[in-house]
Structures are given as C-alpha cells and as structure tokens.
Amino acid sequence: MVVALAVFDFHLPDCRGLKEKRAFLRPLKSRLRGGFEISASEVAHHDLLQRAAVGVAAVGPDRSALEPLLGRVVEFVEGWAEEAGVELAALKSEFLEYGDVGAPGSSFGAEGDTEEAS
C-alpha cells in the first residue's frame, strides 16, 4: 500500500478578506475531491489572508499507480492557480510505502498493531 501526499502553498496577493480566500479555496478543494477522487483540505496559514496551503492525499496499491494521478493533480492545480491570478509558491510531494498490506505473512494490521474505530 502506498500513500501519495502533496502540499500546495499559495500566495494570494490580491486577497483582502476571508471571503476572497474562501472563494479561491472552496471550489479548488471541491474539484480536487470530485474530479480526482482524492482527499483535499486546507492545511496551513489559516490566520493569513494572502497565504493558503492545500494538502491532498491518495491511497493505492503501489507507487506506479499513484504517480500519474499525482502528476494530473499537480497540472490541474497549476492551471487553477494561473487562471485565478494566484502564485503557486511551493509544492512538496512524497510517497509513503507500507509494504504488502494483506499479503500472506504480512505483519501489517496484525493483532495488537491496530486501534479499533468506535
């Protein structure tokens, strides 16, 4: 199992209020969630009007399955920012690998290693 993560850090130079910031972020997050079936959330700079950070995450069987998806997401976000007149100040991404989840002999998820949801 692999988790793909990316954080997009934006500079919103013309943003003068929370409504303007939300007008940029809300549809971006909605399109990412619906169009790419990934998780997306504002993850930093909540107290700053001209900065925003959006984190995205996707889970898949292996890295080769997620690399093209992450590439399409990055391309989409870059275009979204350009159309909105917003600067994509930074982009960080990584892949976290968790081995063969569910494979015979795998200790991932073994008794005592998990917490049960209530």
C-alpha positions in Angstrom: 0.0 0.0 0.0 1.2 3.5 -0.9 0.0 6.9 0.2 0.7 9.8 -2.1 0.9 13.2 -0.4 1.2 16.7 -1.8 1.1 20.2 -0.3 0.5 23.2 -2.4 1.5 26.6 -0.9 -0.2 29.6 -2.5 0.4 33.3 -2.3 -2.8 35.2 -2.9 -1.5 38.8 -3.5 -4.9 40.4 -4.2 -6.8 38.8 -1.4 -8.2 41.3 1.0 -10.7 39.3 3.0 -11.6 35.8 4.2 -14.5 35.6 1.6 -12.0 36.1 -1.2 -9.7 33.5 0.2 -12.6 31.0 0.6 -13.7 31.9 -3.0 -10.4 30.5 -4.2 -10.1 27.5 -1.9 -13.6 26.1 -1.7 -14.0 25.3 -5.4 -10.4 24.1 -5.7 -10.9 21.6 -2.9 -14.3 20.5 -4.3 -12.9 20.0 -7.8 -9.9 18.0 -6.5 -12.2 15.8 -4.4 -14.7 15.2 -7.1 -12.6 15.1 -10.2 -9.7 13.1 -8.9 -11.3 11.1 -6.0 -8.7 12.2 -3.5 -8.7 13.9 -0.1 -8.1 17.6 -0.1 -8.0 20.1 2.8 -6.7 23.5 3.8 -3.7 22.5 6.0 -1.9 25.7 7.0 -1.9 29.6 7.0 -5.4 29.7 8.4 -4.7 33.0 10.1 -3.2 34.7 7.0 -5.3 36.3 4.2 -2.7 36.2 1.5 -1.3 32.7 2.1 -3.0 29.3 1.8 -1.9 25.7 1.8 -3.9 22.8 0.4 -2.9 19.2 1.2 -4.0 16.3 -0.9 -3.7 12.6 -0.3 -4.5 9.4 -2.3 -4.1 5.7 -1.4 -3.2 3.0 -3.9 -1.7 -0.4 -4.3 1.7 0.8 -5.4 3.7 4.0 -6.4 3.3 3.3 -10.2 -0.5 3.5 -9.8 -0.3 6.9 -8.0 2.4 8.8 -9.9 0.3 9.5 -12.9 -2.6 10.6 -10.7 -0.4 13.0 -8.7 1.0 14.4 -12.0 -2.5 15.2 -13.2 -3.4 16.8 -9.9 -0.3 19.0 -10.0 -1.0 20.0 -13.5 -4.6 20.9 -12.6 -3.6 22.9 -9.5 -1.0 24.8 -11.5 -3.6 25.7 -14.1 -6.2 26.7 -11.4 -3.7 29.0 -9.8 -2.7 30.6 -13.0 -6.4 31.2 -14.0 -7.1 32.8 -10.6 -4.0 35.0 -10.7 -2.5 33.3 -7.7 1.1 32.3 -7.3 1.9 28.7 -6.5 4.8 29.5 -4.2 5.8 25.9 -3.3 4.9 22.3 -3.9 6.0 19.4 -1.8 5.1 15.8 -2.5 6.1 12.4 -1.3 5.1 8.7 -1.3 4.8 6.7 1.9 5.1 3.0 1.4 3.5 0.5 3.8 4.6 -2.8 2.3 2.3 -5.7 1.3 -0.9 -5.0 3.3 -3.0 -8.1 3.4 -0.3 -10.4 1.9 0.2 -13.8 3.5 2.7 -13.4 6.3 2.4 -9.6 6.4 2.5 -8.3 9.9 0.8 -5.0 8.9 -2.5 -4.9 10.7 -1.6 -7.8 12.9 -3.4 -8.1 16.2 -2.1 -5.5 18.7 -0.9 -3.2 15.9 -4.2 -1.5 15.3 -6.7 0.6 17.1 -10.4 -0.2 16.5 -12.7 2.5 15.5 -15.7 3.0 17.8 
